[in-house]
């Protein structure tokens, strides 16, 4: 059995603020192998993007990041210097950001930005880098790829800019790619095309991929493993099949009630919702953070959050021992 490309154990991120310390990410752990897709899901403010930025070494210097283990292909990311991390980023690990218009440099052509990504990490000529850029633009579905190299980001549509970002991330054949809500700014039709493209490229190049999203419909189509985050911590994780067929945590079950089910949800039928808001994570955080929004919460939830395991890879944090197949 292949070794994991990425191992994350007890990752925490604290942010000093005037009111106290914000515990933005608390005790995150997961593993990912080559060829696998891990989806990190949860509503805004759950810590998904900060977790991704921590792996890439892109957190603000003001944030305090700690982990018992943060291992990438045998490299301890906790001990790497900024220079060493720059050598890894864009080469063996790459990231596709949420909004390509703010990630691409408006002052440089598409070709210059793509070629720079390769020439920075590989001893190749400009002609070789140009050929690689044209090859990848074609692979991500951009027609007339050679003519696009002289264009600037503002001359491309949102969908094309996102495809350019994907091509840039793939320039050095990375082992790990992190896509942070890569379809948020796109219309539904383009979203489906981008997700299908990512899935096809991931299989073809045998990469490990982390997809950060709040859309469970996306997760159902692309994920091998799922991590459900709420208020900075993992409340449930497991295989995509386990999460969708036997969700155990009340938050996961609430999220699934919010999406239409083909063949079951009738036209015009009301979807589920989760009342309330995510609690503040400033200061000491005790008990289950979801208890104020949970319809099965009990007094003990304010202090006790047992970790339950239903198999080697499926865990959830809840006082209730939910049985498989229990109604949502």
C-alpha positions in Angstrom: 0.0 0.0 0.0 1.4 3.4 -1.0 2.5 5.9 1.7 0.5 9.1 2.2 1.7 12.1 0.3 0.4 14.4 3.1 0.0 13.7 6.9 -1.6 16.3 9.1 -1.9 15.7 12.8 -3.3 18.1 15.5 -2.9 21.3 13.4 -3.9 24.4 15.3 -4.0 28.1 14.1 -4.4 30.9 16.7 -4.8 34.5 15.8 -4.0 37.2 18.4 -6.7 39.9 18.5 -7.5 42.9 20.7 -10.4 41.0 22.4 -8.3 37.8 23.0 -7.0 34.9 21.0 -9.1 33.6 18.1 -8.8 29.8 17.9 -9.4 29.6 14.2 -8.3 26.0 13.6 -8.3 23.4 16.4 -6.8 19.9 16.2 -7.1 19.1 12.5 -5.8 15.7 11.3 -6.0 13.7 8.1 -4.0 11.8 5.5 -4.0 11.8 1.7 -2.4 9.4 -0.8 -1.5 9.9 -4.5 -4.5 9.6 -6.7 -6.9 10.5 -3.9 -9.2 13.5 -3.6 -10.0 14.9 -0.2 -12.8 17.4 0.1 -12.9 19.7 3.1 -16.4 21.0 3.5 -18.2 23.4 5.9 -19.7 26.9 5.9 -17.8 30.1 5.8 -15.6 30.7 8.8 -15.0 27.0 9.6 -11.3 27.1 8.9 -11.1 25.4 5.6 -9.0 28.0 3.7 -6.7 28.6 6.7 -6.0 24.9 6.9 -5.0 24.9 3.2 -2.8 28.0 3.6 -1.1 26.4 6.6 -0.1 23.4 4.5 1.3 25.7 1.8 3.1 27.9 4.3 1.2 31.0 3.3 -0.3 32.1 6.6 0.3 35.6 7.9 3.2 36.0 10.3 0.8 37.2 12.9 -0.9 33.8 13.0 0.5 31.1 15.3 0.5 27.7 13.6 1.4 24.5 15.4 1.1 20.8 14.6 2.2 17.5 16.0 2.9 16.5 12.4 2.8 18.3 9.1 4.5 15.9 6.7 4.7 16.1 2.9 6.3 13.2 1.1 8.8 12.7 4.0 9.4 16.4 4.4 8.6 18.0 7.8 6.9 21.2 6.7 7.1 22.6 10.3 10.9 22.9 10.1 11.2 24.3 6.5 12.7 27.8 6.0 10.7 30.3 3.9 13.2 29.7 1.1 12.7 26.0 1.3 8.9 26.4 1.2 9.2 28.7 -1.8 11.1 25.9 -3.6 8.3 23.4 -2.8 5.4 25.7 -3.7 4.6 25.6 -7.4 6.9 22.7 -7.9 5.9 19.6 -5.8 2.9 21.2 -4.3 0.6 23.8 -5.9 -2.5 25.8 -5.1 -5.5 27.0 -7.2 -6.9 30.1 -5.5 -10.5 31.1 -5.2 -10.5 34.2 -7.4 -8.1 34.1 -10.4 -8.4 37.8 -11.2 -6.7 38.7 -7.9 -4.2 35.8 -8.2 -3.0 36.5 -11.7 -0.7 39.5 -12.1 -2.5 42.1 -14.4 0.8 43.6 -15.5 2.2 40.4 -17.1 0.9 38.3 -20.0 -0.5 34.8 -19.4 2.6 33.4 -21.2 5.1 35.2 -18.9 3.3 34.0 -15.8 3.0 30.4 -17.0 6.6 30.2 -18.1 7.9 31.8 -14.9 6.3 29.0 -12.9 8.3 26.4 -14.7 11.6 28.3 -15.2 11.7 29.1 -11.5 11.9 25.4 -10.6 13.3 23.6 -13.6 16.5 24.2 -15.7 14.6 24.7 -18.9 15.0 27.2 -21.7 12.3 29.8 -22.5 11.4 27.9 -25.6 10.9 24.7 -23.6 8.8 26.6 -21.0 6.7 28.1 -23.8 6.1 24.7 -25.3 5.0 23.4 -21.9 2.7 26.3 -21.4 1.0 25.8 -24.8 0.7 22.1 -24.1 -1.0 22.6 -20.7 -3.3 25.4 -22.0 -4.6 22.9 -24.6 -4.9 20.2 -21.9 -7.1 22.4 -19.8 -9.4 23.1 -22.7 -8.3 26.5 -24.0 -8.5 26.8 -27.7 -5.9 28.7 -29.8 -3.5 28.2 -26.9 -0.4 29.8 -28.5 -2.2 33.1 -29.2 -3.4 33.2 -25.6 0.1 33.5 -24.3 0.4 37.2 -25.4 -2.9 38.1 -23.7 -3.3 39.7 -20.3 -5.7 38.4 -17.6 -8.3 41.1 -18.1 -8.7 40.0 -21.7 -9.9 36.5 -20.6 -13.3 35.5 -19.2 -13.6 34.2 -15.6 -13.7 30.6 -16.8 -10.6 31.0 -19.0 -8.7 32.7 -16.2 -9.5 29.8 -13.9 -8.3 27.3 -16.5 -5.1 29.4 -16.7 -4.7 29.1 -13.0 -5.1 25.3 -13.2 -2.5 25.1 -16.0 -0.1 27.2 -13.9 -0.5 24.9 -11.0 0.3 21.9 -13.2 3.4 23.3 -14.9 5.8 21.3 -12.7 3.7 18.1 -12.4 3.0 18.5 -8.6 2.4 15.6 -6.3 -0.2 17.6 -4.4 -2.6 20.2 -5.6 -4.9 22.3 -3.4 -8.0 23.9 -4.9 -9.6 26.5 -2.7 -13.2 26.9 -3.8 -12.0 27.2 -7.5 -15.5 27.6 -8.9 -17.1 30.1 -6.5 -16.9 33.1 -9.0 -18.1 31.1 -12.0 -21.6 30.4 -13.4 -23.1 26.9 -12.9 -22.2 25.6 -16.4 -18.6 26.7 -16.2 -18.4 25.3 -12.6 -19.3 21.8 -13.9 -16.7 22.0 -16.7 -13.9 23.1 -14.2 -14.7 20.3 -11.8 -14.8 17.7 -14.5 -11.5 19.0 -15.8 -9.9 18.9 -12.3 -11.1 15.3 -11.8 -9.8 14.2 -15.2 -6.4 15.8 -14.8 -6.0 14.4 -11.3 -6.6 10.9 -12.5 -4.4 11.3 -15.5 -1.5 12.8 -13.5 -2.1 10.6 -10.4 -1.9 13.7 -8.1 -3.2 14.0 -4.6 -5.9 16.7 -4.5 -7.5 18.7 -1.7 -10.7 20.5 -2.8 -12.0 23.1 -0.4 -15.7 23.8 -0.9 -19.0 24.4 0.8 -21.0 22.6 -1.9 -21.9 19.1 -1.0 -23.1 18.5 -4.5 -19.6 19.0 -5.7 -18.3 16.7 -3.0 -20.6 13.9 -4.1 -19.2 14.0 -7.6 -15.5 14.2 -6.9 -14.4 13.1 -3.4 -12.8 9.9 -2.2 -12.5 11.2 1.4 -14.4 13.9 3.1 -13.5 16.1 6.1 -16.4 18.1 7.6 -15.3 21.2 9.5 -17.3 23.4 11.9 -16.0 26.3 14.0 -12.4 25.4 13.3 -12.4 21.7 14.0 -13.2 18.4 12.3 -16.6 17.2 13.4 -16.7 14.2 11.0 -14.5 12.6 8.5 -14.5 9.4 6.4 -14.9 8.0 3.0 -17.3 9.9 0.7 -19.6 6.8 0.7 -19.7 6.7 4.5 -20.4 10.4 4.8 -23.2 10.4 2.3 -24.9 7.1 3.2 -24.3 7.1 7.0 -23.7 10.6 8.3 -23.3 10.6 12.0 -22.7 14.1 13.2 -25.8 16.4 13.5 -24.0 19.1 11.5 -23.2 16.8 8.6 -26.8 15.6 8.6 -28.0 19.1 8.6 -25.8 20.0 5.6 -27.1 17.0 3.7 -30.7 18.1 4.3 -29.9 21.4 2.6 -29.2 19.9 -0.8 -31.7 18.5 -3.2 -31.6 14.8 -3.9 -32.2 13.7 -7.5 -35.3 11.5 -7.7 -36.4 12.3 -4.1 -36.7 16.1 -3.7 -39.9 17.2 -5.5 -40.0 20.5 -7.5 -40.9 23.4 -5.2 -40.3 21.3 -2.0 -38.6 23.2 0.8 -35.0 22.2 1.6 -33.6 21.9 5.1 -31.7 24.7 6.9 -29.5 25.1 9.9 -30.7 27.9 12.2 -28.3 30.2 14.0 -24.7 31.3 13.4 -21.2 30.0 14.0 -20.2 30.9 17.6 -17.2 33.1 18.5 -13.9 31.3 18.8 -12.3 34.0 20.8 -11.1 33.0 24.2 -11.6 29.5 25.8 -13.7 27.2 23.6 -15.3 24.3 25.6 -17.7 21.6 24.7 -19.4 21.1 21.3 -19.3 24.3 19.3 -22.4 23.2 17.4 -24.6 22.8 20.5 -26.4 26.1 20.2 -27.7 25.1 16.7 -28.2 21.4 17.3 -31.7 20.0 17.8 -30.5 17.0 19.8 -28.1 18.9 22.1 -28.1 18.1 25.8 -26.6 19.9 28.9 -23.5 17.7 28.8 -22.6 19.0 25.3 -21.3 22.2 27.0 -18.4 20.2 28.5 -18.1 16.8 26.8 -17.3 16.0 23.1 -16.4 12.3 22.8 -14.7 11.2 19.6 -16.5 8.1 18.2 -15.1 5.8 15.5 -17.2 3.5 13.4 -14.3 2.0 11.5 -10.7 2.6 10.7 -11.4 5.8 8.7 -14.7 7.1 9.9 -14.9 9.3 13.0 -17.2 11.9 14.4 -17.5 14.1 17.6 -20.8 13.8 19.4 -22.2 12.4 22.6 -24.9 10.6 20.6 -24.1 7.1 19.2 -26.0 7.5 15.9 -26.7 4.2 14.3 -26.3 3.7 10.5 -29.4 4.4 8.5 -31.0 6.5 11.3 -33.3 9.2 9.9 -31.7 12.6 9.2 
